Amino acid sequence: MKISQGVYSVSEPLPLPSCCHDPHDHNHAHSHGGGRFDWILWGSFAIVAVAWLLNFHYMHDHVSRIGRFTGAVYDMMNAMVWGVLFGVVALGFLTRVPREMMMAMLGSGKGLQGILRATLAGVMFDVCSHGILMVGSKLYERGATLGQTMAFLIASPWNSISLTFILISLIGFKWTMTFIILSMVVGILSGVIFDLLVDKGILPGNENQPTHNPEYRFWAEAKAGLKRVKWTPKFIYDTLKMGVLESGMVVRWLFLGVIVTGILRVVVTPDALYKELFGPSLMGLWITFIASTIMEVCSEGATPIAADIFRRAGAVGNSFAFLMAGVSTNYTTMMVLRQATKSWKIALFLPLVSVPQILFLAWILNHFGTR
């Protein structure tokens, strides 16, 4: 491990799929901007930009399809802009945090303390929902317990620093914090249940031996790292520049989510029908759950859709369920877990354990939560 400008760098990268990349991989960030053309980013940006500008012409047109689409894009982008800016800044500083420090938060061994640390590490890791599966499988390979792995995966997908700011701008601070706390509750309870299932012999345990560094001291390293930072104009400029470069992986899917939200405004109309389909009823909850399972959308793309369900359908619980249920039920999650653990049984137990908790909490939010 070496030190540069007061910042650690770690040699071994964690594997991430093509939709995401490691925030610590600076070479990737630069090559991403000058290498392959990002059709998703620039294509979705072009559609969003044109729709935003066209809204000035269709501002009072709430009947035609193009008027509803441009209005949805305009409203969503205006609501997200400050969250995106704060997220870019936060992501830039997050790239300065060494990966080993993040991994040290996971700890080792069984028990509630290990699961709590894994859940907290999942919340802090700023990677998209597909990327977090790769990170989770690597943690399992390094010896994390099954309970720790599941807690990390369940608490992670949309709980990133950058998306937190964006979600706050869309649904408010109170409900964003509520969603984060409840996602941690689901992660912790699921982790405890999975470790119990292993202890009872119902599920196989992790045969990999822990490879963490027992001599690594998280708080000591954090304080030492902060002391080494030189708050020069160049350091701040490079950090903000890296935040802009790294934000491409978030913004590209946010734009796509905004487009999907606009399409939903056009297809599901009037608003009374939208609220009937996705509103705070048992039918609305099940429709939302099925939609989140079918739609293989990255967490960044799911955020605007969940916010639209929150605001337009008035369904707090359905919004929470849409964010949480997708990663617990989609095909990608099942396949990655099967490959990492070599057990279909473990992969199938993820929705069996987590989905009832998600639906119950969503039902509670729908009935007792007021926006």
PANUBA-248144 format. One line per 8 residues: their letters; for each residue z, y, x of N, C-alpha, C. Coordinates in steps of 0.1 Angstrom, whole numbers. Each point is the difference from the previous one (the first is absolute). Example, Ala and Ser with C-alpha at 12.3 -4.5 7.8 and 13.67 -1.06 7.14 Angstrom:
// residues 2
as = 78,-57,132,0,12,-9,0,12,9; -7,11,-4,0,11,9,8,11,-8
END
This chain:
// residues 371
mkisqgvy = 0,-12,9,0,12,-9,0,12,9; -8,10,-3,-1,12,9,3,12,-9; 2,11,7,4,13,-6,-11,10,3; -5,7,-10,-9,11,2,3,11,-10; 3,12,6,3,12,-8,12,-3,-9; 9,-8,5,12,-3,-8,-2,-10,-10; -11,-8,0,-3,-9,-11,-3,-14,6; 6,-10,-5,-2,-14,4,-14,-4,-5
svseplpl = -6,-10,8,-11,-7,-5,2,-14,2; -5,-8,-9,2,-15,1,-13,-7,1; -1,-9,9,-12,-6,4,-6,-9,-11; 8,-8,-7,-5,-11,-8,-3,6,-14; -12,0,-5,-3,6,-13,3,-10,-11; 2,5,-12,1,-8,-12,-14,-1,-7; -5,-11,-4,-13,-1,-6,0,6,-14; -11,8,-2,-2,6,-13,-14,-2,-4
pscchdph = -3,-1,-14,-13,-2,-5,-8,13,1; -13,-1,-4,-9,11,2,3,12,-8; 8,-2,-11,3,12,-9,11,8,6; 7,-5,10,11,7,6,-1,-1,15; 8,9,7,1,-2,14,14,4,4; 3,-4,12,14,3,5,1,14,4; 10,7,-5,2,14,3,3,3,15; 4,-10,7,2,1,14,-12,-2,9
dhnhahsh = -11,-4,-6,-12,-3,7,-9,13,0; 3,8,10,-7,13,1,-15,-1,3; -3,-10,8,-14,-2,3,-8,-3,-13; 6,-8,-9,-7,-3,-12,-2,13,-8; 10,8,0,-1,13,-8,-12,8,5; -1,1,13,-11,8,5,-14,-6,-2; 0,-13,2,-13,-7,-2,-4,-1,-14; 10,0,-9,-3,0,-14,-7,12,-4
gggrfdwi = 3,12,6,-6,12,-4,-14,1,6; -3,-7,12,-12,2,6,-9,-13,1; 5,-10,-7,-7,-13,1,-7,-3,-13; 4,-10,-7,-6,-4,-13,1,11,-10; -10,2,-8,1,10,-11,8,-6,-12; 11,7,-4,9,-5,-10,-6,4,-14; -7,-10,-6,-7,3,-12,10,2,-12; 11,-7,0,10,1,-10,6,14,0
lwgsfaiv = 4,4,12,7,14,2,-10,11,-4; -12,0,6,-8,12,-2,-8,-1,-14; -2,-13,-4,-7,-1,-14,10,4,-11; 12,-4,1,10,3,-10,3,15,1; 1,5,12,3,15,2,-11,8,-7; -13,-4,2,-11,7,-6,1,1,-15; 3,-12,-6,1,-1,-14,11,9,-5; 12,-1,6,11,8,-4,-2,15,2
avawllnf = -7,4,11,-2,14,3,-10,6,-11; -11,-8,-3,-9,5,-9,6,1,-14; 8,-10,-4,7,0,-13,10,12,-1; 7,3,11,10,11,0,-7,13,-2; -12,2,7,-7,12,-2,-7,1,-14; -5,-11,-5,-6,0,-13,10,4,-11; 13,-3,2,10,3,-10,0,14,-4; -4,9,9,0,15,-3,-10,3,-11
hymhdhvs = -10,-9,0,-11,2,-10,4,-7,-13; 7,-12,1,4,-8,-12,15,2,-3; 6,11,4,14,1,-1,5,0,-14; -8,5,-10,4,0,-14,-6,-11,-8; -7,-9,7,-6,-12,-6,8,-12,1; 7,-3,-11,9,-12,1,-5,-11,-9; -13,1,-4,-6,-10,-9,-11,-8,8; -8,6,7,-11,-8,7,6,-8,11
rigrftga = -7,-11,4,4,-9,10,2,7,14; -10,8,3,1,7,13,11,10,0; 3,7,-11,11,9,-1,13,-7,2; 2,-12,-6,12,-7,1,2,-5,14; -11,-5,7,1,-5,13,3,11,10; -7,11,-1,3,11,10,14,6,-3; 4,1,-12,13,5,-3,11,-9,6; -2,-13,-1,10,-9,6,1,1,15
vydmmnam = -12,1,7,0,1,14,6,14,4; -3,10,-7,5,14,3,16,0,-1; 5,-6,-11,14,0,-2,7,-8,10; -5,-12,3,6,-9,9,0,5,15; -11,6,4,0,5,14,9,12,1; 0,9,-10,9,12,1,15,-5,1; 3,-10,-7,14,-5,0,3,-7,13; -10,-6,7,3,-8,12,-1,9,13
vwgvlfgv = -5,11,-1,-4,7,13,12,3,9; 11,4,-6,12,2,9,6,-13,5; 0,-10,-8,4,-13,5,-8,-5,11; -13,2,-1,-10,-5,11,3,8,13; 2,13,-1,3,8,12,13,-4,6; 11,-2,-8,12,-4,6,-1,-14,6; -8,-9,-7,-2,-13,5,-7,-1,13; -10,9,2,-7,1,13,10,4,11
valgfltr = 8,9,-2,10,4,10,10,-11,3; 5,-6,-10,9,-11,2,-6,-12,7; -13,-3,-3,-7,-11,6,-2,3,15; -3,13,3,-2,3,14,13,-2,8; 11,4,-5,13,-3,7,4,-14,0; -5,-8,-10,3,-14,0,-7,-7,11; -12,4,4,-7,-6,11,8,1,13; 9,9,1,8,2,12,12,-10,0
vpremmma = 2,-7,-11,11,-10,0,-4,-13,6; 6,-5,10,-4,-13,6,1,-12,-10; -10,-9,1,0,-11,-9,13,-9,2; 4,-1,13,12,-9,2,12,5,-7; 1,14,-1,11,5,-8,0,-4,-14; -13,1,-6,-1,-5,-14,3,-14,-1; -4,-8,9,2,-15,-1,15,-3,2; 7,9,8,14,-3,2,8,2,-12
mlgsgkgl = -5,8,-10,7,2,-12,1,-14,-8; -9,-9,3,0,-12,-8,12,-9,4; 4,1,12,12,-8,4,-4,-15,1; 10,-9,-1,-3,-14,0,11,-8,-8; -3,-12,-3,10,-8,-6,0,1,-15; 7,-10,-6,1,0,-15,11,10,-5; 1,0,-13,11,8,-6,-5,13,-6; 9,6,-7,-4,12,-7,-3,12,9
qgilratl = 7,0,12,-3,11,9,-14,-1,5; -5,-12,4,-13,-1,5,-11,4,-11; 3,-4,-12,-9,4,-11,0,15,-3; 11,6,1,1,14,-2,-8,8,11; 1,-5,12,-7,6,11,-15,-2,-1; -4,-12,-5,-14,-3,-2,-6,9,-11; 8,2,-11,-4,9,-11,-2,14,5; 10,5,8,-1,14,5,-12,1,9
agvmfdvc = -3,-10,9,-11,0,8,-13,1,-8; 0,-8,-11,-12,0,-8,-3,14,-6; 11,7,-4,-2,13,-6,-5,10,10; 5,-1,12,-4,9,11,-14,-2,6; -5,-12,-1,-13,-3,6,-11,6,-7; -8,9,6,-10,8,-6,-14,-7,1; -2,-11,-7,-12,-8,0,-4,-3,-14; -13,-1,-3,-4,-3,-14,4,-14,-4
shgilmvg = -2,-3,-13,4,-13,-5,-7,-12,6; -12,1,4,-7,-11,6,5,-1,15; 2,11,7,5,0,13,14,-6,1; 8,3,-10,14,-5,1,1,-15,-1; -10,-6,-6,-1,-15,0,-2,-6,14; -8,7,8,-2,-5,13,12,2,9; 7,12,-2,12,2,7,11,-10,-4; 1,-2,-13,10,-10,-5,-2,-14,6
sklyerga = -13,-4,0,-3,-13,6,4,-1,15; -2,11,7,4,1,14,15,-1,2; 7,6,-9,15,0,0,5,-15,-2; -7,-7,-9,4,-14,-3,-3,-8,12; -11,3,7,-4,-7,12,10,2,11; 6,12,0,10,3,10,14,-5,-3; 2,-6,-11,12,-7,-3,9,6,-11; -6,10,-8,8,6,-11,2,-11,-11
tlgqtmaf = 11,0,-6,3,-10,-11,-10,2,-11; -1,-10,-9,-9,2,-12,5,11,-9; 13,1,-1,6,11,-8,-3,14,5; 1,1,14,-3,13,6,-15,3,-2; -9,-10,2,-14,3,-1,-4,4,-14; 6,-6,-10,-3,3,-14,5,14,-4; 13,3,5,5,13,-3,-8,11,7; -5,-2,12,-8,9,7,-13,3,-8
liaspwns = -7,-11,-5,-12,1,-7,1,7,-13; 10,-3,-8,2,5,-13,4,15,0; 8,4,10,4,14,1,-10,9,6; -10,-6,7,-9,8,8,-12,7,-7; -8,-7,-8,-14,4,-3,-3,15,-2; 7,6,-10,-3,14,-2,11,9,5; 11,-6,6,11,8,6,-3,4,14; -9,10,2,-2,5,13,3,15,0
isltfili = 3,6,12,4,14,0,-11,9,-6; -13,-3,4,-10,9,-5,-2,-1,-15; 0,-13,-6,-1,-1,-14,12,5,-8; 11,0,6,12,5,-7,-2,15,-3; -5,8,9,-2,14,-2,-10,1,-11; -11,-8,0,-10,1,-10,5,-4,-14; 8,-10,-1,6,-4,-12,9,10,-6; 8,6,9,9,11,-5,-8,11,-6
sligfkwt = -12,4,6,-8,10,-6,-6,-3,-13; -1,-13,-3,-6,-5,-12,10,-3,-11; 11,-6,3,9,-4,-11,14,7,2; 2,7,11,13,6,2,9,-7,9; 10,7,6,9,-6,10,9,-10,-7; 6,3,-12,9,-10,-6,-6,-13,-2; -12,-1,-6,-6,-13,-3,-5,-7,12; -5,8,10,-4,-6,13,12,-7,6
mtfiilsm = 11,6,1,12,-6,6,5,-12,-8; -1,1,-13,4,-11,-9,-9,-12,3; -13,2,1,-10,-11,3,4,-6,13; 2,8,10,3,-5,13,13,-9,0; 10,5,-6,13,-7,-1,-2,-13,-7; -7,0,-11,-2,-12,-8,-9,-10,8; -9,5,7,-9,-10,8,9,-6,11; 9,7,5,10,-6,10,9,-10,-7
vvgilsgv = 4,3,-12,8,-10,-7,-7,-13,-2; -13,1,-4,-8,-12,-2,-2,-7,13; -2,7,11,-2,-6,13,12,-7,5; 12,6,-2,13,-6,4,3,-12,-8; -1,1,-13,3,-12,-9,-10,-11,3; -12,3,2,-10,-11,3,3,-6,13; 3,8,10,4,-5,13,11,-10,0; 11,4,-8,12,-9,-2,-4,-13,-7
ifdllvdk = -9,1,-10,-4,-12,-7,-8,-9,8; -9,5,8,-8,-8,9,8,-7,10; 10,7,6,9,-7,10,8,-11,-7; 4,2,-12,8,-10,-8,-9,-12,-2; -13,3,-4,-9,-11,-2,-3,-9,12; 0,7,12,-1,-7,13,12,-8,2; 12,6,-2,13,-7,2,1,-13,-9; -5,1,-12,0,-11,-9,-11,-11,3
gilpgnen = -9,3,9,-10,-9,3,-12,0,-9; 0,10,-9,-11,2,-10,-13,5,7; 2,9,10,-11,6,8,3,-3,14; -11,-2,8,2,-2,15,4,13,7; 9,-2,10,4,12,8,-10,3,11; 2,11,7,-8,4,11,3,-8,12; -10,-7,5,2,-8,12,-1,8,13; -6,12,-1,-2,9,12,14,5,4
qpthnpey = 2,1,13,12,5,6,-1,15,1; 11,8,-2,0,14,1,-4,4,14; -8,11,1,-5,5,13,5,15,2; 10,4,-8,4,14,2,8,2,13; 1,12,5,8,3,12,14,3,-4; 9,-9,3,14,2,-5,7,12,7; -6,4,12,6,11,7,-5,14,-5; -9,0,-9,-6,13,-5,11,6,-9
rfwaeaka = 3,13,3,9,7,-8,-7,12,-7; -1,-2,-13,-8,9,-8,4,15,1; 13,3,-3,4,14,0,0,6,14; 4,-8,10,0,5,14,-15,3,4; -9,-8,-3,-14,2,3,-5,12,-8; 4,2,-12,-5,11,-8,5,13,6; 13,1,3,5,12,6,-6,3,14; -2,-10,8,-7,2,13,-14,5,-2
glkrvkwt = -7,-6,-10,-14,4,-2,-1,15,-5; 9,4,-8,0,14,-5,3,10,11; 9,-4,9,3,8,11,-12,2,10; -8,-10,1,-12,1,9,-11,8,-6; 0,3,-13,-11,7,-6,0,15,4; -11,5,4,-2,14,4,-8,7,-11; 7,8,-7,-6,7,-12,-9,11,4; -10,-3,8,-10,10,4,-11,1,-10
pkfiydtl = -8,12,0,-11,1,-9,-10,-11,0; -2,-5,13,-10,-12,1,6,-12,-7; 13,-3,1,6,-11,-6,-2,1,-16; 3,12,-5,-1,2,-15,-15,-1,-4; -9,6,8,-14,-1,-4,-5,-14,0; 3,-7,11,-4,-14,1,6,-9,-11; 12,3,-4,6,-8,-11,-7,3,-13; -2,13,-3,-7,3,-12,-14,-5,-1
kmgvlesg = -7,1,12,-14,-6,1,0,-15,-3; 10,-7,6,1,-14,-3,3,-3,-15; 8,9,-6,2,-2,-14,-12,2,-9; -9,9,4,-12,2,-7,-9,-12,2; -1,-5,13,-9,-12,2,5,-12,-7; 14,-2,1,5,-12,-6,0,0,-16; 0,13,-5,0,1,-15,-12,-5,-7; -11,-2,8,-12,-5,-5,2,-13,-8
mvvrwlfl = 8,-9,5,2,-13,-6,8,1,-13; 7,11,-2,7,3,-12,-9,7,-10; -6,11,5,-8,9,-9,-12,-7,-6; -6,-9,8,-12,-7,-5,3,-8,-13; 12,-7,0,3,-7,-12,6,9,-11; 6,11,4,5,9,-10,-12,6,-8; -11,4,7,-12,5,-7,-5,-11,-9; -1,-12,5,-5,-11,-9,9,-2,-12
gvivtgil = 13,1,1,9,-1,-11,-2,12,-10; -3,12,5,-2,11,-8,-13,-2,-9; -10,-6,7,-13,-3,-7,3,-10,-11; 7,-11,3,4,-10,-10,7,6,-12; 10,9,3,7,7,-10,-9,8,-9; -10,7,6,-9,8,-8,-9,-9,-9; -4,-12,5,-7,-9,-8,8,-5,-12; 13,-3,3,9,-4,-11,1,11,-11
rvvvtpda = 0,12,4,0,11,-9,-12,0,-9; -12,-4,6,-12,0,-8,-1,-12,-9; 3,-12,6,-1,-12,-7,10,-2,-12; 13,3,4,10,-2,-10,4,13,-6; -6,3,-11,1,13,-7,0,-3,-15; 7,8,-8,8,11,3,13,-4,7; 9,11,3,12,-3,6,9,-9,-8; -1,1,-13,9,-9,-9,-3,-15,3
lykelfgp = -13,-3,3,-3,-14,3,5,-4,14; -1,10,9,5,-3,14,15,-3,-1; 7,8,-8,15,-1,-1,3,-13,-7; -9,-4,-10,3,-13,-7,-2,-12,10; -10,1,8,-3,-11,10,10,-1,11; 3,12,6,9,0,12,14,7,-3; 3,2,-12,12,6,-4,13,-8,2; 12,6,-3,12,-7,3,4,-11,-11
slmglwit = -9,-9,-2,3,-11,-10,-2,-13,8; 4,-11,-6,-1,-13,6,-15,-3,3; -9,3,-10,-14,-2,2,-5,9,11; 4,13,0,-4,9,11,4,-5,14; 12,-5,0,5,-6,13,-8,-11,5; -3,-10,-9,-8,-11,3,-14,3,4; -6,10,-7,-14,4,4,0,7,14; 11,8,2,1,6,13,2,-10,11
fiastime = 8,-10,-2,2,-11,9,-12,-8,3; -8,-3,-10,-12,-7,2,-10,8,8; -1,13,-3,-9,9,7,3,1,14; 13,1,4,4,1,14,-3,-13,7; 1,-11,-7,-3,-13,6,-15,-2,3; -8,5,-9,-15,-2,1,-6,10,10; 5,13,0,-5,10,8,5,-2,15; -9,-4,9,4,-2,14,-2,14,7
vcsegatp = 10,9,-4,-1,14,6,11,2,10; -4,6,11,10,2,11,11,10,-6; 12,0,6,11,7,-5,-3,15,-2; -8,6,9,-3,14,-1,-9,2,-12; -9,-9,-4,-8,2,-12,8,-3,-12; 10,-8,0,9,-3,-11,8,12,-4; 4,8,10,9,11,-3,-5,10,-10; -12,5,0,-5,9,-10,0,-6,-14
iaadifrr = -4,-13,0,-1,-7,-13,14,-2,-6; 9,-4,8,14,-1,-5,5,14,-5; -3,10,7,4,14,-4,-6,4,-13; -13,-4,-2,-6,3,-13,6,-8,-12; 4,-12,3,7,-8,-10,14,7,-4; 6,5,11,13,7,-2,-2,12,-9; -10,8,4,-2,13,-7,-7,0,-13; -11,-8,0,-8,0,-12,4,-10,-11
agavgnsf = 5,-11,4,5,-10,-9,15,2,-3; 7,8,8,14,1,-2,8,-12,2; -4,-9,9,6,-13,2,6,-1,15; 12,4,1,7,0,13,0,-14,6; 4,-10,-8,1,-14,5,-13,-6,3; -11,3,-8,-13,-5,3,-5,5,13; 3,13,3,-4,6,13,6,-8,11; 13,-3,-1,7,-7,10,-6,-14,2
aflmagvs = -3,-7,-12,-5,-13,1,-14,-1,6; -8,10,-2,-13,1,6,1,0,15; 9,8,5,2,2,14,5,-13,7; 9,-7,-8,7,-11,6,-7,-14,-2; -6,-2,-11,-5,-13,-4,-12,-5,8; -9,9,3,-12,-4,6,2,-8,13; 8,5,9,2,-8,13,7,-13,-2; 7,-2,-12,7,-13,-2,-9,-10,-7
tnyttmmv = -12,4,-4,-8,-9,-8,-14,-2,4; -5,9,9,-14,0,3,-4,-11,9; -13,-3,1,-5,-11,8,2,1,15; -1,13,4,1,2,15,14,-3,4; 10,4,-7,14,-3,3,2,-15,1; -5,-8,-10,2,-14,0,-6,-7,12; -12,5,4,-7,-7,11,7,3,13; 4,13,2,7,3,13,13,-7,1
lrqatksw = 8,-1,-11,12,-7,1,-2,-15,2; -10,-5,-6,-3,-15,2,-4,-2,15; -7,9,6,-4,-2,14,12,2,9; 8,10,-3,11,3,9,11,-11,0; 3,-5,-12,11,-9,-2,-5,-15,-1; -13,-2,-1,-6,-13,-1,6,-7,-13; 3,7,-10,6,-6,-12,-5,8,-12; -8,-8,-9,-4,6,-13,12,2,-9
kialflpl = 10,-8,2,12,1,-8,7,14,2; 1,4,12,6,13,3,-8,11,-6; -13,-1,2,-9,11,-6,1,1,-15; 1,-11,-7,1,0,-14,14,4,-5; 10,-2,8,13,4,-4,2,16,1; -8,7,7,1,14,1,-1,7,-14; -11,-3,-8,0,6,-14,11,-6,-9; 3,-13,2,11,-6,-8,13,7,2
vsvpqilf = 3,4,12,13,7,3,-1,15,-3; -10,7,4,-1,14,-1,-4,6,-14; -10,-7,-6,-6,6,-12,10,1,-11; 9,-10,-3,10,2,-11,9,13,3; 3,2,12,9,11,3,-8,13,-2; -13,1,4,-8,12,-2,-2,3,-15; -3,-10,-8,-2,2,-14,13,4,-7; 11,-6,4,13,4,-6,3,14,3
lawilnhf = -1,4,13,3,14,3,-10,10,-6; -12,-4,-1,-10,9,-7,4,1,-15; 4,-10,-6,4,0,-14,12,10,-2; 10,-1,9,12,8,0,-5,15,1; -9,3,10,-5,13,2,-7,6,-12; -8,-9,-7,-7,5,-12,9,3,-11; 11,-7,-1,9,2,-12,11,11,3; 4,1,12,11,9,3,-3,12,10
gtr = -12,-1,5,-4,11,9,-8,11,-8; 4,12,2,-8,11,-6,-5,9,11; -13,4,-2,-6,8,11,5,14,0
END
